Amino acid sequence: MTQVKITEAESHDVQAIADIAAEAFWREYGSREKAEKAFRDTVAKRWLGIIERRSGIVLVAKEGRRVVGFLVFRWWFGWYGWLEAIAVKEGYRGRGIGKQLLKTLIDKARRQGYTKICLAVDNKDPVSFYKKFGAKKFGELPDDKGDLLELYYIPLKEDNPQNKKSRR
């Protein structure tokens, strides 16, 4: 088994990223065909722009030269960033690759001055993953189908000590 290495994505990684995204998120589009079209066209172009302009953090997990996972993170507002997508290729899940990707993002985002990583989840399953990184719920937002997305953030610096009550 080759070790997985986390690196910044390059332009030539976009097709592999789009393929993994379509595989992981196709249910949100109603069919694999619709998901593949969206991720290979519109979404892939947006992610390519983020990579080329360095306007966010796009990481890939590679086993040898093969992309087996990725994440896309971009500026949201203030010093908050938005975790747009994170996915690991089927067959590679359960090996800690998602954890490696998120740990690397946290380190990079902290160094760049971000104070929070914000994200939305549409079901309860991934919440426990994010809670391992200290994720806290801060709200809900309706999606296109009228279902509620839960909004979370992962703090990257301690809360302001002035906001905490002293214990004596």
SULDA-V197139 format. One record per residue. RES is the residue in one small letter. NEAR is the number of other C-alpha atoms within 8 Angstrom. Layout:
BEGIN
<<RES,NEAR> <RES,NEAR>>
END
This chain:
BEGIN
<<m,2> <t,5> <q,6> <v,9> <k,8> <i,11> <t,8> <e,8> <a,10> <e,8> <s,8> <h,5> <d,10> <v,12> <q,9> <a,8> <i,12> <a,13> <d,11> <i,13> <a,11> <a,12> <e,10> <a,10> <f,9> <w,14> <r,8> <e,6> <y,9> <g,8> <s,8> <r,11> <e,6> <k,10> <a,15> <e,12> <k,8> <a,10> <f,13> <r,12> <d,8> <t,8> <v,10> <a,13> <k,9> <r,8> <w,10> <l,10> <g,10> <i,13> <i,14> <e,9> <r,6> <r,8> <s,10> <g,10> <i,12> <v,12> <l,13> <v,16> <a,14> <k,13> <e,11> <g,8> <r,5> <r,6> <v,12> <v,12> <g,15> <f,15> <l,14> <v,13> <f,12> <r,12> <w,10> <w,8> <f,6> <g,4> <w,10> <y,12> <g,13> <w,11> <l,12> <e,9> <a,8> <i,10> <a,11> <v,13> <k,11> <e,7> <g,4> <y,9> <r,10> <g,5> <r,5> <g,7> <i,13> <g,11> <k,7> <q,9> <l,14> <l,9> <k,8> <t,9> <l,10> <i,10> <d,8> <k,8> <a,11> <r,11> <r,7> <q,6> <g,7> <y,12> <t,11> <k,12> <i,14> <c,12> <l,10> <a,8> <v,11> <d,7> <n,7> <k,7> <d,6> <p,8> <v,9> <s,8> <f,8> <y,10> <k,9> <k,7> <f,7> <g,8> <a,11> <k,8> <k,8> <f,8> <g,7> <e,8> <l,8> <p,9> <d,8> <d,5> <k,5> <g,6> <d,7> <l,9> <l,12> <e,12> <l,13> <y,13> <y,12> <i,12> <p,11> <l,11> <k,7> <e,6> <d,7> <n,6> <p,6> <q,5> <n,6> <k,7> <k,5> <s,4> <r,3> <r,2>>
END
